[in-house]
Amino acid sequence: MLLKHEMAIGPLRLKPLALAQAPAFFAHIEQQRALYEDTIPFVSRTHTLGQLTELLQTSLAKQQRGEALFYTLWHGQQMAGYLLVREIEPQARWAEIGYMLAREWHGKGIITQACQWLIEQLFQQLEMDKIVICCNDDNHSSIAVAKRLGFTLEGTLRQHFVVNGVRRNMCSYGLLRQEWQQADAS
């Protein structure tokens, strides 16, 4: 795991995901459901604390196997967001990142800052060569984050996944290590 302890991301605290966070995580989903349910597939399938707990157990097992990484963002005792490396492909040396953040924290640069930290860790610590962000083609906030971080649209997969019962188009954005290093140097 890249993060062993808490760290500040703007006014929030980034913490490693833990099963004990399930009740606060579920409360966060319930409070933000209208924001997330059309863009984040697992939210549209998670309607009970038990379902979320199962999802977190599965996620933590993936993390234990080195296939993914999961973090939560907190404001005091209230969960404010989620940051993850959804998939790590060690042979091709790429990883897909994702995020969600409560509406009240939008527009403050928190996700950009959190992703910058995560991208740097993935390139430096795990020696990835590429980072991917995938999102709905109508998720303008995620598209803006990807562009702000220097990602390039690599393609749109039509009717690629289902969110809340609706087939969605998925945009795939990529960032190569050398692009990140060039942007960092300038």
GILIN-V129483 format. One line per field, one symbol per residue. ss: DSSP state (@ for helix, = for strand, . for the rest). A space follows every 50 residues. Layout:
ss = ???
//
This chain:
ss = ......===..=====..@@@@@@@@@@@@@@@@@@....@@@@....@@ @@@@@@@@@@@@@@....=======..============....======= =.@@@....@@@@@@@@@@@@@@@.....=======...@@@@@@@@@.. .============..===========@@@@@@@@@.
//
